[in-house]
Amino acid sequence: DLSPDEDLAAPFSDTAGTRYAPYVAWCAQRGIVSRRSDGTFGPDDPVTGYETGKMLLCALGYDAETEGLTGRMWSLQTAKLAVTAGLFSGAREVGNQPLSRQGACLLLTNALQLQEVTYEDGAAVPGSLMVTNRFGYSLVTGVVAEAGEATLTLKDVTVNGAAAASADGVYSAALAEERLLSDQVKFFAKFADPEAPAPEGAEILPGSLVAVNESGSELVLPVIG
């Protein structure tokens, strides 16, 4: 963890003396960001899809040096690893062009659903999902069996990829319509008992409920909570 007053030397000529210099230096020390050929960082420049992808891969635990995310080929290696890991799933803006807010939100949401990694004998070993490790939420998927006024009854529920029959049941949703029947939904939730997840007492992360219909299109649903 980085304290705001931690004494880290700014490695870039255009961040020295700024309030965010220690944070940039902390990221630079870990290979998350790197300097340009002229020694600058470009703090006011737009962030590209590849740059965002690299930072999120490092946040997931991937080592920049080990994975080749530094040097002249960093963008190519970032693209390869991000595709393999699933970070770029559904993304249309990735590349060396500036990333929109919507594109950044998609990559951030994808990252939350991916496993963080540690290293053993130089190889990345997957662990728990980022959303679980960092925030205590679980990734929940299920099929809509019934849609009430403000509820969805789910069956075939999985929690972090594992079947969880105890989590089948009624969840609160501000938008619950018959057209969602048989659609798959996914969302992030905190359960009162993570060892025995159940709808009762589940805290759904607002804005995380997504319905996926048979055509593969997604619909973001508002959540009561």
Rosetta blueprint (number, residue, H / E / L):
1 D L
2 L L
3 S L
4 P L
5 D L
6 E L
7 D L
8 L L
9 A L
10 A L
11 P L
12 F L
13 S L
14 D L
15 T L
16 A L
17 G L
18 T L
19 R L
20 Y L
21 A H
22 P H
23 Y H
24 V H
25 A H
26 W H
27 C H
28 A H
29 Q H
30 R L
31 G L
32 I L
33 V L
34 S L
35 R L
36 R L
37 S L
38 D L
39 G L
40 T L
41 F L
42 G L
43 P L
44 D L
45 D L
46 P L
47 V L
48 T E
49 G H
50 Y H
51 E H
52 T H
53 G H
54 K H
55 M H
56 L H
57 L H
58 C H
59 A H
60 L L
61 G L
62 Y L
63 D L
64 A L
65 E L
66 T L
67 E L
68 G L
69 L L
70 T L
71 G L
72 R L
73 M L
74 W H
75 S H
76 L H
77 Q H
78 T H
79 A H
80 K H
81 L H
82 A H
83 V H
84 T H
85 A H
86 G L
87 L L
88 F L
89 S L
90 G L
91 A L
92 R L
93 E L
94 V L
95 G L
96 N L
97 Q L
98 P E
99 L L
100 S L
101 R H
102 Q H
103 G H
104 A H
105 C H
106 L H
107 L H
108 L H
109 T H
110 N H
111 A H
112 L H
113 Q L
114 L L
115 Q E
116 E E
117 V E
118 T E
119 Y E
120 E E
121 D L
122 G L
123 A E
124 A E
125 V E
126 P E
127 G E
128 S E
129 L E
130 M H
131 V H
132 T H
133 N H
134 R H
135 F H
136 G L
137 Y L
138 S E
139 L E
140 V E
141 T E
142 G E
143 V E
144 V E
145 A E
146 E E
147 A E
148 G L
149 E L
150 A L
151 T E
152 L E
153 T E
154 L E
155 K E
156 D E
157 V E
158 T E
159 V E
160 N L
161 G L
162 A E
163 A E
164 A L
165 A H
166 S H
167 A H
168 D L
169 G E
170 V E
171 Y E
172 S E
173 A L
174 A L
175 L L
176 A L
177 E L
178 E H
179 R H
180 L H
181 L L
182 S L
183 D L
184 Q E
185 V E
186 K E
187 F E
188 F E
189 A E
190 K E
191 F L
192 A L
193 D L
194 P L
195 E L
196 A L
197 P L
198 A L
199 P L
200 E L
201 G L
202 A L
203 E E
204 I E
205 L L
206 P L
207 G L
208 S L
209 L E
210 V E
211 A E
212 V E
213 N L
214 E L
215 S L
216 G L
217 S L
218 E E
219 L E
220 V E
221 L E
222 P L
223 V L
224 I L
225 G L
